[in-house]
Structures are given as C-alpha cells and as structure tokens.
Amino acid sequence: MIAPETLLREMLEIPSLSGQEEAIAALLVRRMGELPGFVAWRDEVGNAVGVVGDGPEEIILLGHMDTAPGQIPVRQEGALLYGRGAVDAKGPLAAFISAVAQVGPRPGKRFIVVGAVEEECPTSRGAHHIAARHRPVAAIIGEPSNWDRITLGYKGSLVVQYVLEQEAAHFSGPNQSAAEKAVDFWLRAREYAEQQSGGQPRSFQTLDATLRAIGSSSDGLRERAEATVAYRVPLGRSIAKLKAQFETWRGAGEVTFWNEEEPFQAPRNTPLVRAFLQAIRDEGGDPRFALKHGTSDMNIVGPLWGCQIVAYGPGDSRLDHTPQEHISLAEYRKGIGVLVRVLQAL
C-alpha cells in the first residue's frame, strides 16, 4: 500500500489547473486501483472515481483535483510539505483515499471517493456530474478546515462583469469617461453591500463585495471599460434580487453574470457530525465548527442530495491560493486518523 505522504507528494508534483486534470486523474486511478478493495476509473467528465464495497448505502467523499494558478516548487521543510494544492485541496483528497484504503469494505456500505474536475472555476463540472447521478446517505466534502474543525456551511457567490463602450470624448469635456462609469458601477455595488450589512465587519451573515478586476482602453474613436465585481452572499439573501440590482446600476453598459451559487449550511445534529466530533476527541483534539466565506462543491451537492453532510480536510485554509501554500504532515496524518474513525463509526 502506498504511504499517504508519498501519495500526496506525487499529486503535488503534477500541475492540475482547471481543465487540465488529465495527468493527475490518471495517477489517482492507477494508485487507487493498486489499493486492496478499490475499483477505480475516470468517468464521462474526467473525474477520478474510486469505489470500495458494494453495499446499498453510498457514502461519498468528494474532493477536487484542480488547483488555483501559480507554481510552488514541491519541497519538504521539516514536517511541512510545500506545493500548489497541498491545502486546497489535494491534501484532503489524498487523505480521503488513504482513509478509505485503511477502512476497507464495510457491511452494507459503498464508499465512493471522487476527485472532481473544475472546482476552482465557475463550471464546477465534476460536482454537477456527480450530484445528478448519486443519492448518498452521507457526504464529506474535501476542503481544508484544520484537522480538528468541521465546516458546516459556505456563503453563496455571484460574479458580474460590467462592460461599457461609448464614443471617445475629450478629457476636458462635461461627459463621464467609460472608465469613470465603471468606477461608479463598482462604488455602487460596494456601497449597497455595506448598507445591507449595516456596517458590520465581514462575517458569515454579511453581504461582501470585492472588485476582482477593472480596466479601460481607447482607440481614439471609441473607448471601453470593464469591471468584474464579486459578491459573497449570506443565507437568506436572494441572488435573483442582487442580479436585478446590478441591472439598475449598469446604465448604458452591459452586465453578464456567472458563478451563481446559493449559500448553504448543513445541520450540526446528525450522526455524521457526531461521528466527527467523537473522532476528533479520540485523536486528542478539541473539535470546533466553521462557517466559510467562500464557496465549495458543498454549495452544489448539499441542496440536491439533502443528506447529512460536512466539509472536512487537513490543512490551514488561510494558505489557500497563496504563494506559501503548505501542509503539516503531522496534521495530514491526524486528518487521516479522524476520517478512519468516522468511516468505521458510520
């Protein structure tokens, strides 16, 4: 059986941006296929799928193979392993595979490990494919939470691109430039979020606005400006109403929406949650709950499956998408231990 640290290092050494997951999927199918009890393949959209057991009750461990952009040389410094995806989210996915291999087949259960494609881009193609084809009794989403925390919810998201083209005018004239109108669009979006949040610091309950990109250009005859604004959406906030609000601000510009994901929060009083709480205690930890400001595949599958669900994985989520991304191998092993105990308890 491949050592968990070796599996993770092999995964980190393969770059796997969204849409470029073929090589890492091939590695995972091969490695899972070598483990006792696993049957592994790539499905129609490119997900790496490994199954242990043939019972009627499906328990899905859904991670993702793709990473944010940016090369980080794979290296070990003491007990820390560096590499793009070490935390988000190859570490949790490798922990899933290692834990299921240690647990093996269980009566009445069918463990399904999925390395999904395109989680880091708006399509979330892998999760949508899996969501439409399964109805598990329990699901664990592979995202970093630290080994002793359980994530129960994620904010929703809405991204809008604003584009305005108009005739060029002299800078000393009375009319606003396209660039000025794009800035006004962003300021309205930010002010609206601040008003809706009552001036409170960012939390799981606030509507948060971020300017992702802004720019302008001119050929001397026409000028063009673009702005990309992202909202993080709390529970109870209507994304349809937010889209309607953007429409009122666009003026002569055009708006395009994508990455629309509704917020989601799972209940905390379920057998799955209780299994995690006990497993973390048994591994020597003090379990805590987390609610995340970002999104994950939980936003997609949670509402559709309606089953007991959590997000879990070793790694510090503050290192997501950063140049310092790394995972503590001691925490990685603790996370595997927790997962083994949970799967045995279920």
Summary of the structure (lengths in Angstrom):
residues: 346
radius of gyration: 22.2
end to end distance: 23.7
largest distance: 77.8
contacts: 1199
relative contact order: 0.19
helix: 33%
strand: 30%
